């Protein structure tokens, strides 16, 4: 099946959204019982962590951890936002820098100023967007970022989106209470699909869409560790308690360039493999053997592949043993936590 298709359905009892591109599962959003990223709490400072500059907080959903805290005393209320999914048994990761994000606009209460996505380069379009932003948000005092999805969008859609995010940010900021409370819920998979998958696509909302469009088969394949890379090569993506291990194999290819070809294929396929599995944290690549002189080409391919990926990923570099390490934000529900 050619083209882009967004399917909004459920995986069992779990709300889910899938993006299929030319018949391949390109992205997947899954709900869970954990607090959704984007959720805003009024939390209560609990106890500092000596030597780490952090603070444990009390929230309605359990303990949270806030890094780089200054001037926060135990018992003091603070507005924080969930940034990702916690590992099992660990505190919810939060930040004090709130973002109110939608399809076209991001409102930043603590960072004033107006910014337009650098990917929008047409000066006439930038001027049009500036006029819309000033008309709607010029007197708000909050910061505003207009996303790349604004390019070519209707004026009323952008204006309504900005106004909705400003209203939410104002409501949260002006709340006078001091007790522990959930002030705003994070977006679920269906809203995230509308917010993040902005390129033109067919949208399917009928029940059973996952089965009709091959999503269930693609999810079953993603539950397996092996990812074919072509030419007989493959990689195995296996989460452990400590990290995600990725092992690259050349398969039956015995040519001198087999290792380089397999590793370059791994670089291109890795972002999608991590996205659809919902994996983050520390990621270690055990690559196929290749000369050190070819490492730069691999690094370039890896940077290019992750540049288009929405999840924040840091390419850390090589270890003394020749492994390559990455650090990836835990922004998705792991597929392994959703019942088959």
N, C-alpha and C positions, 0 to 999 in steps of 0.2 A: 504494500500500500504506500503510494507516494504522497508526499506533503506532510504538513504538521497537523496533528490532531490532539486536542486537549480533552481528556475524558475525566469527568467528575462522577465518582461512584463511591462504593465502600468495599473494603477488603474485610470480609466477615462483618463484624459490627463496627469496624474502624473506618472513619471518614478518610478518604484518600483521593488524590488527584494524580493523574499520569499524563506525561507529555510523550507522545509517540512521533518520531520523525522518520519518515520513509520506512515505516514498519518496525523501527527499533525503539526500545524504551530509552528515552534520552534523559528523563528526570522523573522524580517521584516524590510526592509529599504525603506523609502519613501522620495521622493524629496519634496521641497516646494519652495516658493518664497523667503524665508529668506536666508541670507548668509549661505553657507554650512560650517560646521566645517572643519578646515584645510585651509580655505581661508586666504591668506596672503595679508595684506595691508601695504602700507606706509601711516601711519596715521599722523595727526597733533594734537599735544597736545592742548587742549582747555582750560579747567579749572580744578583746583584741588578740591577734596572733603575734606574739613577740618575734622579732627578727624577720617577719615577712611584710610588715606594713599593712596588714589586712585586718578585717573585722568580721566576725560571725554576727549575723543578723537573725532576728526572729521575723518570720512572715506567716501568713495564714496557711501556706503550703509546706511549712517546715523550715529548717535552717537554710540560710543563704550565706554566701561568702562574697565580700566586697574587697577588692584589692586597692592598694594605694590610698589608704585612708589618712586624712589629716584633720585634726580638730574635732573628731567625733567621739563622744563620750558614751559609755554604756547607759542605756535607758533613753537615749535621744532618738526621736523619730527622724527618718530620712526617706526621701523618694528614690526608689531604685527600679531598674528594669531588667528582666530576665534576658540574658544574652545567648543562652544555648541550653543544651540538655546536660544534666549532671550524670557523671558516672554512677553506677550502682553504689549506694552507701555513702555518697559524697553530697556536699551542700550544693544548693542551686547557685550557679554563677550569675552574678548581677553586676550592673554598673550604675553609677550615679549620673551618668551623662545620658539623659533621656532623648529618644528619637521617636517621633510619631510619623510612621512611614505608610504611604499608600502607593497607588499605581503611578501617579504623576508627581507627587510632592512628598518631601520629608521636612517636617517642622522640627527645629532644634532650639528648644527654649533657652538653653544655656550658652548658645553660640549664635549671637545676632549676626545679621548680614544676609544678603541675597546672592545665591550662586546658581548658575545654570550648568548642567552637565557639559563637560568639555567635548563630549562626542558630538554635540550639536554645534556645528561650525558655520552654518549659514547665518550671516549677519542679520539678514532680514528676519529670519525665524527667531534669533536670539532677541532682537528688538521687540518682536511681537510678544514673546514670553515675558520679557521684562515689564511690558505694559500691563499684562494680565496680573503679574505678581504684585506690582505696585498698587493696582486698583483694589486687589483683594486683601493684601497683607501689609500694605505700606505703613499703617499705623499700629500694627500689632506689637512691635517690640521684640518679637521672636525671630529667630533665624529661619531661613527657608531655602531649601535646595529643590530645584526643578530637575526631575530625572530625564534621562534620554528618551523615555517613552512619550514625553511631551511633544516631540517633533511631529508636526502634522496633525496633532490631536485638535479636536474642536475646542474653541475658547471656553464654552460653557462647561465642558467636562473638566478641564484643568481648573477653572475657577471654583467649581463645586467641590473638587477634591481638596484644593487648598483650604477652602472655608471649613470643610469637615475636619481636617487635621488641626487647624487653628482652634476650632471649638473644643476638640478633645484635649489639646494641650492646655488651653486656658482653664478648662474644667478641672483637670488634674492639678495644675499649678495653684489654683485658687482655693482648693479644698482646705478648710480651716481645721479639720479634726487632727488629732495627734495619736489616736490609737492605731494599732496594727490593722491593715485593711488592704484588700485588692481593689485598686482604683480603675484598672483597665485590663481586659483580657487580650492576650495575643491572638493573632489571626489563625484560623484553622486552615486545613489544606485547600479547601475550595476557594477561600478568599485569597490565600497565598498564590494560587494558580492565576487568578485574575490580576493580582498585584505584580507578579514577577514574570509571567510568560506573556509578554506583550506583543510579540510578533504575530502577524496574521496567521490564523489557524482555524480549522473547523472545531467547534465546541460541542461535545456530546454530554448530555446531562441525564439521559434516560437510564433507568435501572438496568443492570446487566451489561453496561457499556464496556466494562473491563473484559468480560468474556467475549463479547462480539468483536472487539478490536485487538485481540491477542495480548492484552496486558497481563492476564493471569499467567500465560505461558512465559512471558518475559520476566515476570516476578519470580516464577519458579526457577528460571535459569539464573537469576541474580542471587537466589539463595544458595547456589552452589559456589564453591570457591574458585573453580577454574573459569578463566576468561580467555577464549581463543583470540589469538593475535594475527592469524593468517600465516600462510607458508609453513604450517606445522608447529609454529611457536605458540606459547601460551603463558599466562601468568596466573598465579594462585593468590587470591586476596583473602587473608584469613585473620580475623580479629582475635586477639588474645586479651587477657585481663590487663596487660601492661601497655600493649601497642597493637597496631595493625601491621602484620607482616605481609609483604608482597614478594613472591618468588617468581623470577622470570626464567623460562626454559626455552631453549632453541628447538626442542623436539628432534625431528629427523633431519633437519638441515645441518649438514656437516661442512659447509663452505666456510672460508676464512672470515667472511663478513656476517656470519650467522648471528653472532652475539650483538653486533651493532644494530642489525636490522630488527632483532627481537626487542632490544632496549628502546629503540626509537618508536616501535609500535606500542610498547608499554607506555611511553610518555604520552602518546596521543590518546590512548584508551583509558588511562588511569583516572582522569577527572570524572568521566561518566561512570566508571566502575564504583568509585567512592560515593558519588551522588545517589545512585539508585539503591545502594546498600545502606545509605545514611551513616557512613563511617567518618569519624574524625579523631582528634587526639594526635598522638605520636604515630608516625607512619614510617616504616623502615623498608627500603627497597633492596632486596638481594638480587642484583642484576646479573644477567648472563655475562660471561667473560668477554671483555673487549679491551683493546689497548687504551692506555691513559690518554693518548692523543685524541681519542674520539669522545672523551668526556664532555668537551665543550659543546659538541654538536648535540649530545644528549641533553645537556642543561638548557640549551636554546629551545629545543623541542618541548621540554617540560615547561619552561616559562611561557611559551606560546600557548600551550594547551590550557594551563591554569589561568591565563589572562582572561579567557572568556567564561571562566567558572564563577558563579555567584558566591560561593562559600569562601570566606577568607582563609587563605592557605599561605604559609611561609615556607619557602624552599630553603632549608637550613644548610645542606651541603654534604660533603663526603666524610665518612668516618675513617679511622686508620685501617679498618678491615676492608675498606672498599665498598661499603654500603652507602646508600644515599638516603638522607633523612628529610622528612617534612613535618610540619606542625599544622594541623587543620582544625578549624573551629568546629565544635560539636553542635552544628546548627540544625541537624535533622534527627528525626526518630530513627534509630537503627532498625533496618528491616528484620533483623534477627529477633527483635523483641515483639514483633507482630505475629500472632499464631498463623500457621500455614493453613 
